[in-house]
Amino acid sequence: MIKAQLQIEFPIGEMDIVKLSDKVRIDKHFPENDANLLSKQESFNKHLFRPNTYLHKWWARRSGTTFRYILKQLVPEINLQDYYTSGGLAGVTILDPMMGGGTTLHEAIRLGANVIGFDIDPIPVLQAKASLSDIETHEKIQVFNSFFNTLRERLIGHYSTKCPVCSNKSEIQFTLYGLRKKHNNKEYLVVDSLIIKELSNGKNIYLSDIITSNNICIDNTSWDIIDKITAKKLQINGKENDILDIPFPERYIPLIINGHCKEHGQFFKPVEKEDLKLLKNVSNKLDNYLLPENGLFKVSYGPKSRDLLIRNIESYHQLFTSRQLLYLHYSRELLENIHPDHKLWLSLLISTSLEFNSALCGYKGSEKRRPGAIRHVFSHHAYSFPYTSLENNPVFINNTSGTLGRLFNSRILAASEWAHRPVERYNENGKWLKTTLYHETDIGNECKSIDGFRNKSKMFIVDQNDSSTLPLPSQSVDFVVTDPPYYDSVQYSDLSHFFRCWLQWLLPNEADWKYITNKSAVAVSKKEEKNYCSALSNIWSECSRVLRRPHGRLIFTYHHWNPDAWAQLAISLKRSGFVLLNYYVIYSENPTSVHIKNLKSLQHDSILILQQNFENKSKIWDGHNSINLLDSKEFCSDCSKLLGRTLENDFTETEIYKLWEDNIKV
């Protein structure tokens, strides 16, 4: 069992720079079995394991437990190397040049390290600054309550309806909409399901129980209401059935209101004339307010945003209803009077709330185990277009899905509590239990220059920067620990503009919002494949320059099923003068379905340990490798070995491409 005495407090503020040996523990040792067990457990609900890193939506986050295990193998003192022991990296400098979700920074600063994080995208930078900074929780509560109460006063009248039982004024929790589809000069309203709520007694609530006719008429236009199964049978579910000549929100027609009466509790009711009049009044009111210029919200072509453009959605404005746009207008207006210490985290909270407050939100609350739940915008890491759209009430007072109050509780309060007293899981006799690391915090102090690290710990530098040029002195960093973009696996820069345009509007002076996205090390097309190799080469070269010798190591996680991805990774490392010292394989993903034979979903990451090739080392990876294409773990292991062989031999770049193509045949 984990005992409290395992928590060893490390000195802060006056330690000398740790003297690190050229022999680093991770070169020869990594507890793969223990790390795999814990990482697999974390993969089910990563945000519950590391709440302080989930202030804002970001993609492709790696397991925090994995990176803690990595960092613990860099600790020089034997008595501080245990996973559940606090400290061990005080005075050590850790760099993540592509920090993304900030996992490395958070895990390293918990262990006392000084950390440096760079990213070309402003969202990770703003999130890291907000989540690593120490602001008193009671101050955040006070600021949020004042902001929320004023916002609610302004919006509550627009989320009002009548109780179907007593006709008393009641509050709307959410509104359900059906999607307009056309077929043979006739329009239909299509919904995902005709079941509105599953009941434990089997007597479900159906749409027909609320709307007594299967036909609805608004402004002299009528529609038959059908579910997506019927739409498929009638061949009304194709793209040719979409109505693209009207704004996106108008393609949805309000059908059902879920509200809450003080006397009669929750209810479902059909949308009535007074409700439609209320919606029209909001649209008219919105015309009198200043919203951002369309240029700021223009949808540019990208691997994911093209799904918007082909549906004739040219502005991110169009992904929100009038009430949702009014919510954003009032929020920005109130933010003008928020103290700078609090404006950043509150703006990020509003931005991330948009994933639960958009016309792209779906309804999954009919299920018994998910009452009232919202299918958020990026539940599938792409733009999805629901048949049943759900318009949430962001200022609903109860603790329900997607509201601003609930997000504050989970993304700010719970995160702050965890940051001051991090909690880890451990397995005892087959049961997962929790232990609090009382002498550890996920909080640091920001400084602008690496000179501020001298004789200190838990300092951080976080900045928006293209890491092909690092603003750091040579040999100033002990270890580079990162998680680079995985070739074409994720296009999160493109998806992030859903949030980025609004953050730019809320925080115009907090970042360089006009950064060049194609500098990002992600290949999104055949024409841009070489960008991936070139960008990584430049970043690795800079990492080589700033690493201290001889103990400096470059450590990162990686997987991909595409031979070109591995070939370009190998070439980028070779150009930068790195060799592979060792590798480990760790569980990383929790896919809903895995088809390893086609390598479309890998469950594992390779942890790659590299060093500058400034010594004449004997070859340890020579020989022929065959890649196991049927097993995720073996595949990553075999690819790591082949990477080692590629780096320590004098292959030309053409030969490297051929080597990987010959070994990974997909």
Disulfide bonds with the S-S distance in Angstrom:
none
